Amino acid sequence: MPELTGKLDTSVNGPEGLPPFDGDAWDRVDWRFHEEQVRRLRGRIFKAVQDGDWPLARNLQKLMLRSWSSTLVGVRQVTQRNAGRRTAGIDGRVALTSQARAEMAVQVHATIGSHQPSPVRRVYIPKASDKKKMRPLGIPVLSDRCHQARVRNALEPEWEARFEPRSYGFRPGRGCHDAIESLYNTLCGKSRRVWILDADLAGAFDKISHGHLLEMLGGFPARDMIAGWLKAGIFEAGKGFAPTGEGTPQGGIISPLLLNIALHGLEEAAGVRYRTGTHAGDVRDGCPALTRYADDLVVCCHSRQQAEQVQARLAGWLEPRGLAFNEAKTRIVPLSEGFDFLGFNLRRYPNGKLLIKPGAMAIKRFRNRLAKEFARSAGPTSQRYWRKSSRSHGAGPPTTGRWCRLGCSVPSTTTCGSSPISGRAGPTRISRKAGSSAGTFGSSRSSGMTGGYSATKAPAPTCRDWPGPISCGTPSPKAGRPPTTPPWPGTGRNAA
């Protein structure tokens, strides 16, 4: 194990000539201090790019790349916080103990200028839209993931200062609700943008052009390291090694950021123009309005002809970047017919009101997941399961809390009112009928839920009966929607 020449309580540049870093030292790290150092340096990079001071921005990025604080924060994110911390790459290495994490931090910091990327491990997971189809996933080795987290700290603030205002996917301080709110502000009232180009990119992560992406990175100090990750190749069980001539592994720490960089300029290509002055951030009259979340995008147009013209322009813009529309999922529809985006359905009804509701596919997925939750809660260990769920998630199964948080800001009373969710007492309200093969929750007229359960002691209440700070339907004035705090000036849901 290489020795670290540095101490923990120094500035972001790192120290020289101090004792080795071990598991005990990892447990004693002042994380608040190191995270603050990284946050401040990210903010300085953002401000330098925003002011157009590129020499200062590049120097600050070099400072971030050799920062001990950045290394510690990156290793902690990969090995301790991320959901995939137990998933290994082709080398089979994980770091689940303090000693292993300390050794990884020392190794990463010692190989800042000499690290050689390794091939990613190719696995397949079911697609969310169709469980019968599989999506390729590339898992880098642990050291590559830690280096990617370190490089992302230097690259992300530069592009946060440059990204277009209505891009919401995989960006700090932004999320699905911000994209939906942007669409609502565009389409509500007497908006004349009544034709929707609902588009999806085919294999966005797998088809990105390496040459175009590296050209977009320009003079970034770690550009060569990113090029190494792009061309490292893949290793698949039973097939062996294969080189990669295009795309970025879907599963890498830095891959979502690289996708956003490759798609930067999409709004300008679609013909979106913004006002200046007192109405800065508003789309000009007559121009289309584009909202993008990763590789899913919606363009709001004034006429079908304009939507077709935008689609043709974007297809030509995507071609040199190695990307193309997914023809099966791309369509042009009137707003009165409605469209689905990020699990919500947006539609203008004949009375002129725009309503955003949970989408049909999202409801179906929720019901299926909830059926599995109730199936796991049945039997002699059911009471213990429900008590554990209540302690971990506020109340009820974990699926319920996530669904309530998703739908609390849109009209979802009817949907949640019909959701077959039991009340506080948990399994005491639900029993399994002997010999039944397909029952229902709550009401005999409920559909879509199978598994042989039915209410026997009391009618099943809705998800609003769960105790907790968040309820479905109309949020209470006290709870409301939690605000989104943008980490950089000019980002967040109020940016557009």
N, C-alpha and C positions, 0 to 999 in steps of 0.2 A: 504494500500500500504506500503510495507516495505521501510524503509529509507535507502538511500545509504550512507555509511560511506566513503565519498571520495570527491575529487574535480576534476575538469576537466583538469587542467593544470599540472598534475603530471606525473610521469613515468608510464610505463605499469603495474607495480605492483598494482597500486591503492592506495588511501590515506585512512586516518582514521579520523573520528570525524568531518565531515563538514555538512553543511545544506542539506536539501532534494533537489532532482533533479526534476525539473518540466518542463513544456512546454517552458517557457522562457529560461531556461537553455539549453534546447535542441536546440533552435534556435540560441544560442550563441556559440555552440560547435565549436572548431577549428578543422574541419575535416581533414585538411591537416596534422596537427600535429599527430592526432591519427592514420590516415592511414600510416603515415611514421613510427610510432612506431611499428605497426603491420608488415609492410613490412620488417623492419630491424630485428625483432625477427624471422620472417619466414626465412629470409636469414641466420640467425645464426643457426637455426635448420637444414636447408639444408646443410650448410657447416659442421656441426658436424657429420651428418650422412655420408656425403661424405668422411670424414676423418676417419670414423669408431669409433668415440668417442661416444659410446652409453650412458654412464653415463651422459655426458654433454647434449646430445640430449634429454634424458628423463627429465632432470631438466629444460631445456628450454621449453619443451612441457608443463610441469606443470606450468611454469611461464606464458605461453600463455593462458592456461586454466583459470587462475585466473586474467587475465589482464582486467582492465576496458576499455582500448582502444579496445581490441578485442571484448568485449561485445558491445560497442557502434557501432563499424564498422559492426558487425554481425546484430544487430537490424536494423541499417539503411539499410543494403542490403536487408533484408527480408521485412521490412515494408514501404520502401520508393522507392527502386530502382527496385525490381523484378516485372515482369509482373503479377505475381500471388498475389500481395499484397492485392488485394480486395477479394481474395478467402479465405473463412473460413474453418476450420476443423469442428470436431463434436461439438465443444463448441460454434461455431458461432461468434467467436471473431476476429476482425480485428483492426488494428491501423493505421488510416488514418489522424490523427491530431498530432500536436507536443506534446500535453499533453499525448495522448494515447501512443505515442512512448516513451516518457520519462518514463511513468509508466511501460511499458514493459521492458525497459532497466534496471530499478531498480529491477523489479521482477526477471529477468533472472540472474542478478549479485548476487542477494540475495539467489538464489536457486542453485548455482553452485554445491554444494555437496549434495543437497537433492532433486533434481528434479526427479519426477516420470513420465516416458513417458506415453502418452495417445494413445488410438487406432487411426488409421487413417481413414478418411472418404473415402469410395470406390465410385468412379464415373467411367463412361465409356465414352470414346471419340472415334470418328471414326479413323481407321487406315489411314495413308497417302497413302499406296499402294492400299487399297481397302476400300472405304467408307462404304460398306455394313457390314464390320466386325468392331467390337468394341475392343478397347484396354483398359484394366483396369488401372486406375490411383488412387494412394493413396495420399490423402491430409492430412498431419499432422496438428495438432493444431498450433497456432501461436507461443506459447512458445517453442514447440518442434523444430520448424523451426529455431528459434533464437538460441537455444542451439546447433543445428546441424551446423549452420554457425560458431559458436564459436569453436566447436570441429574440424571442417574442417580446420580452420586456424592453428591448432596444428598438424593435421595428414597429410595434403596435402604436406607440404615441405619435410617431411620424405620420402614419397613415390616418390616425384619428383626426389629425389636423387637416387632412386632405380629402377624406371620404365625402361622398355626396350626402345631402341631408336626409334623404328618405331611404337609406340603407339601414336595416335593423338587425340582420342576422349575425350572430357570433361577434357582437361588439359590446364592450363594457358599458354598463349603464343603460342598455337597451334590451327590449324583449318583444315577445309576440303581441302583448297588449299595446305597446307603442305603435307597432305597425297597423294594428286594427284601428287604433284611435286616429292615425293619420288618414286611413281610408274613410273613416266616418266623417272627419272634417272636410274631406274632399267631396264626398257624395251626398251629404245631408242637405236638407232644405230644398231649394230650387236649383240645385246644381244642374248645369247643362251637360255634364259629362255622364252620359247615359249608356255608353257602349263600353264594354269591358273586354280587354285582351287578357285572358287568364292563361299565363304561360308557365312552362316548366322546362328546365334544361335537362337534356339527356346525358346522364353519366358525367356530371360537371366535374367531380373530383378526378375521374379517370381520364378525362380528355383534355385537360388544360395543356396548352402549348408551353414547353419549357423555355423556348427561346423568347417568346413574348413576355413570360413572367419575369425572367431574369432581366430583360430590358426595362421592365417597369420598376424593378428594384434599384436601378441606376447605380449610384456610388455607395450603397449601403456597405458598411465595413465587413459584415459577415455574409456577403453575397456568395462567395465561393463555398462556404459551408452549406448554405441553402441549396446551391447547385449540386453538391455532393449527396444531399438527402433525396433530391429529385431523381438522381440517376443511380441510386444505390441498388436498385433491383428488388425483386421479391423472391421469397422462398415458400413454395407450397408443398405440403406433404404429398408424396406420391408423384410429384412432377419435377421437383428439384428447383434449381435457380433459373430465373428468367430476367433479362434486363428490362428496364423501363425507359421507353422513349418518349412517353407523354404521361401527364397526370401527376397527381400528388396523392400519397397514401391516405385513404379515408380512415382515420384513426390516429394520425399524428397530432401532436400538440399544436403545431404551427400550421397545419393544413387549412383550417377554416379561415385564418387570416390571409393565407396565400390565395384562397378562392376569392375573397373580397377584393384583394389587390388586382387579381386578373379581371374582375368584373367592374373595376372602377372606370367610370366614363359611360356607363350604360344609360344614365338619365340624359346626358348630353346627346348621345346617339339617337335616343328616342324623340328628341326635339323638345325636351322639358326646359323651360326658361323661367327664372325666378325674378321677382320684383326686387327693387332696391329702395333705400330710404325708409320711410315710416312703415311700409308694408313689406319689409325684407323678409324673405322666407316663404311668401305666398307665390303660388304658381300664376304666371301671367294668363290673362284671358285668351282663349283660343288655343292654348298649348295643352298637350296631354299631360297627365300627372302620373308618375310612376312610383310605385312602392315595392321595394324588394326585401325579401328575407332569405338570405343565402342564395340558393338557386331557384327559388320560387318568386315570381314577380307578377304584379298586376298593373296594367296600364289603363287608366280611365280616360276615355276619348269622347269627343263630341258627336261623332258619327261612325258608322260602320266603315265607311271609306277611309277615314282617318286611322281607325284601328288597323285596317289592312296595310296601309302605308307604313305605320309604325312597325308592324310585324316584319315587313319586307326590309326596312332599314336595319332593324335589330339583327335579322338573320345574316345580312351582309357584314355587320359589325362583329358578330360572333365568329364568323368563319375563320379569319386569320388567327383567332385565339384558340382554335381547335374545338370550339363548342357549337352546339346546334340545339334547336328546339326539339322537345319530345312531342312529336306530332300527335300521339295518342292522348296526351294530357293538355295540349294547347288548343284553345278555342276562343271564339269571339261571340259574346252573348250580350243581350240587352240587360240593363240593370233590373228591369221588371221581372226577368226570368230568374235572376239571382245567380250567385257563384260561391264556391267554397274556397276559403283561404285560411291556412293555419288552424284548421279544426273548427272554424266558424263559417256560418252561412250569412252572406250579406245580400239583401234584396230590398228593392223599393216596391211597396205594395200599391194597389190602385188608389188608395186614399192619399198617396204622396208621401207616406212616412217610410223612412229607411229603418229597417230593423236588422240587428245583428244577433243571431242566435247560434247556439252550438250546432255544428253540422251533423248530418245524419250518420256519416261514417264514424265521427268522433263519439257519438252516443252509442253506436253499436260496439265500438272497441271498449268503451267504459263499462257497458253491461257485461260483456264477456269477461273482462278483468274482475268485475265485482262478483260474478258467479264463481270464479276461482277462489276469491277471498272467502266467500261464504262456505265453499266446499272445504277449504282448509280449516274453517272455524268449527266444523261439525265434529261430533264424537266426544270422547271422554276428556280431551284436552281443550275443549272449546272455551270454557271460562278463563283458563290461563291465557289462551290466545287473545281474547278480547281485552283482558286486563293489560297485557303487554302492548297491544295496539293503542289503547287509550293513553298509556304512559308515554309512548313513543311519538304519537301523532296527534295528541290532543283529545281525540275520540274516534272510535270506529276504525275500520280498516284503513290502511295508508291510501288506498285508491280514492276513498271518499274525500279526504282532505285535499288531494291534488285536484280532483274534479271541481270541488267547491271553489278553490282559488282560481281555477281557470274560468269558471262561468260567473263569478261574482260581479263582474263589471258589465255584463250584457243581459238582455231580457231572457232569463233562463228558468223562470218560476214554473212554467208548464212542464218543461223538460225534467227539472229536478223533482217536481211534485209527483211525477209518474215514475221516478226512479225507485226501484224496489230496494230500499235501504231500511234496515230495522233501526229501532231507537236505542236509547241509552242502555237498556237492559241487555242488549246484545242477544245471545242465543236463547234467552228465556222466552223470546217472542217467536222463535222459529224452531220447528221440529221437522224431522224427516218422516214422511208417511211410509209405513211399512209396505213394501212391494211396489212403491211408485217408481216410475222410471223417468218421468218428466213432469215436474210440478211448476208452480209459480211462486213468486214472492208477493205477499200482501194481498192482492186482489186476483180473483180467478180470471179476470179479463186481461191481466197484464200479459204481454207477449215478449218474446225475445230472450227470456231467461229460463234455462232448464237446469235440471239437477235434482228434482224430486223434493223441493222444499215448499212449504206453504205455511201461512200464518195460522196459528192455532189458539193462542191465548189472547191476542189483541191485534187490532189492525196495525199494519206496519206504517209508521209515520214517515215523513219525507226527510231529506237530508238536512232540513232546517231544524230538526229535532236533535241533531248532534250538538253536544255542548262544545263550545269553542268560540274563538273570536270572529270566525268568518262564516257567513250564512249564504245560501243560494238565494236567487231572486234579487230584490232590490237591497243593496247594502245599507246598513244603518249609518246615520251621520257620523257616529263615533268611529265605526270600523272603516268604512269607505274603502277606497283602493289605496294601497300603500304607495307613496310617491316614489318615483324613480329619480335617484340622485345621479346626475351625470358626472363622471370623473374628470371630464375635460370641458372647458368652455366650448359652447357651440354644439354639444351633443346632448342626447336625451330626448324625451318626447316633445319638448317645446322648441326643438331646433327647427322644425319644419312647420 
